[in-house]
Amino acid sequence: MTKTKGAVKVVIRIGVGLAVLGFVVLRHPAGLVDELKHAHVAWLILAFASIIAGLFVSALRWRVYLTALDLHLSWPALFRLYFVGTFFNAFLPTGIGGDGYKAVRLGKDRDAMTRAFASVFLDRFAGIVGLAAIGFTSTVILFVRHERGTVTLLSLALSGGIVVAALAVMIGGDRLAGVFIPDRGFFAKIRTAVREIELGSKHPDTIAPGLGFGILFQLLVLGYHLAVARALDIHLGVPEMSAIVVIASLATMIPITINGLGFRESSYKWGLVKFGAIAAGSHKGPAFAIAILGVLLASSAVGGLVYIVRGGEIAGKGSLLASEG
């Protein structure tokens, strides 16, 4: 019965996401197809390359926290796990399935499940903090230029909230957790993970490189958004696009649909219209959203190919077979 309820919830979330996506993006398919047909392929290729580069940067960011928590992976295993995790994030119905995959694989192999989960959390959180840093800087620039519309204010509020949350984790993660989570029974494992997260975030070797890789990754995220915009002849400044990316990225975390499907695309269209980059009834907004989704899925599919060729074990298929032979 529990499995049935879980499956029903997943189906409902997929249905809601597709309904929102269809209402926002696919209401005028002829115009959408026409915009995509005239897209500049070279810019789309650049966007794809930026995403792939971002995955390598993200893997290096994860390695910072793995090292701090005394979890070590070879370079091939590091990049393989990260790419495969990205594939699961994109194609599993949870949005964080790839994070769980990486943590479970590593935790079982090293007999250190809480540290593995802590490393994955810190990696994801560093990326979000990097997003907030860029978003906050961009909104300050927009304020100085007297562009203080709804998108700017929302981006500023979200970025500021992330910064406050990051400081709370670093300063008193375990103490704050103690208010809500008892340190006994099943919850003791959660408290242990929180302690590992706090320890990893405060480690002297993680603060600067973790944030640095987080910012570099988000610059590449911003880069592929700008590249897709150029592919569709949408002209928007870097600060404005950064504010839109902050809102759209956090919209993917809304748990009503799968991976924020529909809400992310709505954010793109709304932001582009608000900044005057496209007209309210233009097909360029939906085309932009679909193109972003397309290059993201294409880059995530690379992880699927890696999984088919090299497998999902820490050592990979080749090493595993060699050890058994």
PLY file of the C-alpha trace (Angstrom):
ply
format ascii 1.0
element vertex 325
property float x
property float y
property float z
element edge 324
property int vertex1
property int vertex2
end_header
0.00 0.00 0.00
2.83 2.40 0.88
4.54 1.75 -2.48
1.24 2.35 -4.28
0.73 5.68 -2.51
4.29 6.69 -3.36
3.76 5.84 -7.01
0.50 7.80 -7.08
2.25 10.85 -5.62
4.97 10.63 -8.27
2.39 10.35 -11.05
0.47 13.34 -9.67
3.65 15.44 -9.48
4.58 14.50 -13.04
1.06 15.36 -14.19
1.07 18.75 -12.47
4.49 19.56 -13.91
3.47 18.63 -17.44
0.24 20.60 -17.09
2.09 23.74 -15.97
4.71 23.24 -18.66
2.06 22.77 -21.31
0.10 25.84 -20.22
3.15 28.11 -20.08
5.32 26.79 -22.88
3.41 24.59 -25.32
0.21 26.51 -25.97
1.42 27.66 -29.40
3.56 24.82 -30.75
3.87 26.20 -34.29
5.45 29.45 -33.12
7.65 27.61 -30.65
8.95 25.24 -33.33
9.64 28.16 -35.66
11.76 29.93 -33.01
13.73 26.78 -32.28
14.30 26.08 -36.01
15.98 29.47 -36.38
18.17 29.11 -33.29
21.93 29.57 -33.83
23.39 26.09 -33.34
26.87 27.36 -32.46
25.51 29.12 -29.36
23.63 25.99 -28.31
26.82 23.96 -28.63
28.59 26.52 -26.45
25.79 26.21 -23.88
26.19 22.42 -23.87
29.96 22.76 -23.43
29.45 25.17 -20.53
27.23 22.64 -18.74
29.78 19.84 -19.21
32.54 22.12 -17.90
30.30 22.93 -14.95
29.97 19.24 -14.10
33.75 18.88 -13.92
33.94 21.96 -11.69
31.19 20.55 -9.47
33.08 17.27 -9.12
36.14 19.20 -7.98
33.95 21.05 -5.48
32.64 17.76 -4.10
36.23 16.50 -3.77
37.00 19.44 -1.45
34.42 18.18 1.05
35.29 14.52 0.54
38.88 15.27 1.50
37.84 17.31 4.53
35.69 14.40 5.74
38.48 11.87 5.08
36.71 10.24 2.13
38.98 9.73 -0.83
38.17 8.78 -4.42
40.37 8.28 -7.45
39.93 10.87 -10.19
38.13 8.44 -12.55
35.74 7.33 -9.81
35.10 10.94 -8.76
34.08 12.12 -12.22
32.18 8.91 -12.99
30.07 9.15 -9.84
29.35 12.81 -10.44
28.27 12.41 -14.05
26.13 9.37 -13.27
24.60 11.22 -10.31
23.70 14.10 -12.61
21.96 11.66 -14.95
19.87 10.29 -12.08
19.08 13.80 -10.86
17.66 14.67 -14.28
15.81 11.46 -15.09
14.64 10.10 -11.73
11.37 11.51 -10.33
12.89 12.99 -7.17
15.25 15.71 -8.37
17.84 14.62 -5.80
18.02 10.95 -6.76
21.55 11.42 -8.05
22.68 12.90 -4.74
21.30 9.90 -2.91
22.97 7.58 -5.42
26.39 9.16 -4.82
26.01 9.12 -1.05
24.82 5.50 -0.88
27.47 4.19 -3.28
30.26 5.97 -1.46
28.88 5.36 2.03
28.57 1.61 1.53
31.99 1.32 -0.07
33.69 3.27 2.74
31.38 2.16 5.56
30.79 5.83 6.32
27.20 6.63 5.34
26.76 9.79 7.44
30.00 11.33 6.17
29.06 10.45 2.59
25.68 12.16 2.95
27.35 15.15 4.62
29.76 15.51 1.69
26.93 15.45 -0.85
24.91 17.98 1.17
27.88 20.33 1.48
28.61 20.04 -2.23
25.03 20.94 -3.17
24.88 23.69 -0.54
28.16 25.27 -1.74
26.66 25.50 -5.22
23.57 27.24 -3.85
25.71 29.66 -1.84
27.70 30.41 -5.00
24.40 31.14 -6.74
23.43 33.50 -3.91
26.78 35.31 -4.09
26.39 35.99 -7.80
22.71 36.82 -7.44
23.30 39.24 -4.57
26.09 41.02 -6.47
23.92 41.28 -9.56
20.94 42.70 -7.69
23.16 45.31 -6.04
24.30 46.37 -9.52
20.68 46.54 -10.65
19.78 48.64 -7.61
22.59 51.07 -8.36
21.26 51.33 -11.90
17.77 51.99 -10.46
16.33 48.76 -11.89
14.31 47.87 -8.82
11.47 45.85 -10.23
9.83 42.67 -8.96
12.49 40.33 -10.36
15.31 42.30 -8.74
13.60 42.41 -5.34
12.72 38.71 -5.38
16.25 37.73 -6.42
17.68 39.90 -3.64
15.37 38.35 -1.02
16.18 34.79 -2.11
19.93 35.43 -2.28
19.94 37.07 1.14
17.97 34.19 2.62
20.50 31.68 1.32
23.39 33.64 2.82
21.66 33.72 6.21
21.00 29.96 6.04
24.64 29.29 5.16
25.85 31.30 8.13
23.42 29.44 10.40
24.82 26.07 9.23
28.40 27.17 9.75
27.91 28.88 13.10
25.55 26.54 14.88
24.21 23.73 12.73
24.21 21.08 15.46
22.89 23.44 18.14
20.02 24.48 15.90
19.29 20.87 15.00
19.17 20.04 18.69
16.12 22.27 19.08
14.09 20.10 16.70
15.86 16.72 16.47
16.50 14.54 19.55
19.90 12.86 19.76
18.60 9.33 20.28
17.32 6.33 18.34
16.95 6.82 14.60
17.38 10.58 14.97
20.87 10.09 16.35
22.05 9.27 12.81
20.57 12.51 11.53
22.31 14.46 14.30
25.58 12.72 13.41
25.17 13.80 9.80
24.45 17.38 10.93
27.65 17.37 12.98
29.61 16.13 9.97
28.06 18.89 7.85
29.00 21.54 10.38
32.51 20.10 10.68
32.99 20.03 6.92
31.69 23.57 6.45
34.08 24.94 9.09
37.13 23.01 7.95
39.92 25.50 7.08
40.57 23.72 3.78
36.96 23.91 2.56
35.71 27.47 3.02
37.68 29.24 0.26
37.89 26.42 -2.34
34.31 25.27 -1.71
32.92 28.76 -2.23
35.32 29.38 -5.11
34.24 26.28 -7.01
30.63 27.09 -6.16
30.93 30.57 -7.70
32.83 29.25 -10.74
30.12 26.65 -11.33
27.37 29.27 -11.15
29.27 31.50 -13.57
29.18 28.60 -16.02
25.45 28.20 -15.31
25.00 31.89 -16.06
27.12 31.43 -19.18
24.95 28.70 -20.68
21.81 30.73 -20.02
23.34 33.71 -21.84
24.46 31.42 -24.68
20.94 30.02 -25.16
19.58 33.59 -25.11
22.00 34.59 -27.87
21.03 31.48 -29.84
17.46 32.78 -29.89
18.40 36.45 -30.42
17.27 37.41 -26.91
19.37 40.31 -25.68
19.71 40.68 -21.91
22.48 41.96 -19.66
24.48 39.77 -17.29
22.98 41.19 -14.05
19.44 40.77 -15.34
20.02 37.19 -16.47
21.70 36.42 -13.15
18.61 37.57 -11.25
16.41 35.35 -13.43
18.71 32.36 -12.94
18.52 32.73 -9.14
14.72 32.60 -9.21
14.53 29.79 -11.80
17.14 27.67 -10.00
15.27 27.86 -6.72
11.97 27.22 -8.52
13.32 23.75 -9.39
13.20 22.95 -5.66
9.44 23.48 -5.40
8.23 19.98 -4.40
4.88 20.17 -6.19
6.24 18.82 -9.48
9.18 16.66 -10.56
12.42 18.66 -10.64
10.40 21.88 -10.59
9.09 21.06 -14.07
6.90 23.89 -15.30
7.80 26.31 -12.50
11.35 26.77 -13.78
10.05 27.43 -17.29
7.45 29.86 -15.93
10.22 31.73 -14.10
12.21 32.14 -17.30
9.29 33.53 -19.25
8.18 35.82 -16.41
11.67 37.22 -15.85
12.37 37.84 -19.52
9.08 39.70 -19.90
9.61 41.76 -16.74
13.05 42.90 -17.91
11.67 43.79 -21.33
13.83 41.27 -23.19
10.76 39.77 -24.90
7.15 40.80 -25.44
4.48 39.19 -23.27
3.06 37.18 -26.17
6.37 36.33 -27.80
7.29 32.75 -28.63
10.90 33.46 -27.64
10.18 32.93 -23.94
8.82 29.39 -24.35
11.58 28.64 -26.86
14.20 29.77 -24.35
12.72 27.53 -21.65
12.56 24.49 -23.95
16.10 25.08 -25.24
17.45 25.26 -21.67
15.62 22.05 -20.79
16.97 20.40 -23.94
20.65 21.19 -23.33
20.30 20.18 -19.67
18.82 16.81 -20.57
21.40 16.28 -23.30
24.29 16.97 -20.92
22.74 14.79 -18.22
22.41 11.96 -20.73
26.21 11.88 -20.89
26.08 10.47 -17.36
23.76 7.75 -18.61
26.31 6.74 -21.23
29.01 6.70 -18.56
26.81 4.44 -16.44
26.25 2.03 -19.34
29.94 1.86 -20.25
31.58 1.96 -16.81
28.86 0.89 -14.39
27.93 2.29 -11.00
30.43 0.73 -8.62
33.15 2.87 -7.05
35.83 0.92 -8.94
33.91 0.78 -12.23
33.30 -2.28 -14.40
36.85 -2.61 -15.67
38.52 -2.54 -12.28
35.89 -4.82 -10.75
36.35 -7.47 -13.41
40.11 -7.25 -13.09
39.96 -7.78 -9.35
37.66 -10.78 -9.74
39.85 -12.35 -12.42
0 1
1 2
2 3
3 4
4 5
5 6
6 7
7 8
8 9
9 10
10 11
11 12
12 13
13 14
14 15
15 16
16 17
17 18
18 19
19 20
20 21
21 22
22 23
23 24
24 25
25 26
26 27
27 28
28 29
29 30
30 31
31 32
32 33
33 34
34 35
35 36
36 37
37 38
38 39
39 40
40 41
41 42
42 43
43 44
44 45
45 46
46 47
47 48
48 49
49 50
50 51
51 52
52 53
53 54
54 55
55 56
56 57
57 58
58 59
59 60
60 61
61 62
62 63
63 64
64 65
65 66
66 67
67 68
68 69
69 70
70 71
71 72
72 73
73 74
74 75
75 76
76 77
77 78
78 79
79 80
80 81
81 82
82 83
83 84
84 85
85 86
86 87
87 88
88 89
89 90
90 91
91 92
92 93
93 94
94 95
95 96
96 97
97 98
98 99
99 100
100 101
101 102
102 103
103 104
104 105
105 106
106 107
107 108
108 109
109 110
110 111
111 112
112 113
113 114
114 115
115 116
116 117
117 118
118 119
119 120
120 121
121 122
122 123
123 124
124 125
125 126
126 127
127 128
128 129
129 130
130 131
131 132
132 133
133 134
134 135
135 136
136 137
137 138
138 139
139 140
140 141
141 142
142 143
143 144
144 145
145 146
146 147
147 148
148 149
149 150
150 151
151 152
152 153
153 154
154 155
155 156
156 157
157 158
158 159
159 160
160 161
161 162
162 163
163 164
164 165
165 166
166 167
167 168
168 169
169 170
170 171
171 172
172 173
173 174
174 175
175 176
176 177
177 178
178 179
179 180
180 181
181 182
182 183
183 184
184 185
185 186
186 187
187 188
188 189
189 190
190 191
191 192
192 193
193 194
194 195
195 196
196 197
197 198
198 199
199 200
200 201
201 202
202 203
203 204
204 205
205 206
206 207
207 208
208 209
209 210
210 211
211 212
212 213
213 214
214 215
215 216
216 217
217 218
218 219
219 220
220 221
221 222
222 223
223 224
224 225
225 226
226 227
227 228
228 229
229 230
230 231
231 232
232 233
233 234
234 235
235 236
236 237
237 238
238 239
239 240
240 241
241 242
242 243
243 244
244 245
245 246
246 247
247 248
248 249
249 250
250 251
251 252
252 253
253 254
254 255
255 256
256 257
257 258
258 259
259 260
260 261
261 262
262 263
263 264
264 265
265 266
266 267
267 268
268 269
269 270
270 271
271 272
272 273
273 274
274 275
275 276
276 277
277 278
278 279
279 280
280 281
281 282
282 283
283 284
284 285
285 286
286 287
287 288
288 289
289 290
290 291
291 292
292 293
293 294
294 295
295 296
296 297
297 298
298 299
299 300
300 301
301 302
302 303
303 304
304 305
305 306
306 307
307 308
308 309
309 310
310 311
311 312
312 313
313 314
314 315
315 316
316 317
317 318
318 319
319 320
320 321
321 322
322 323
323 324
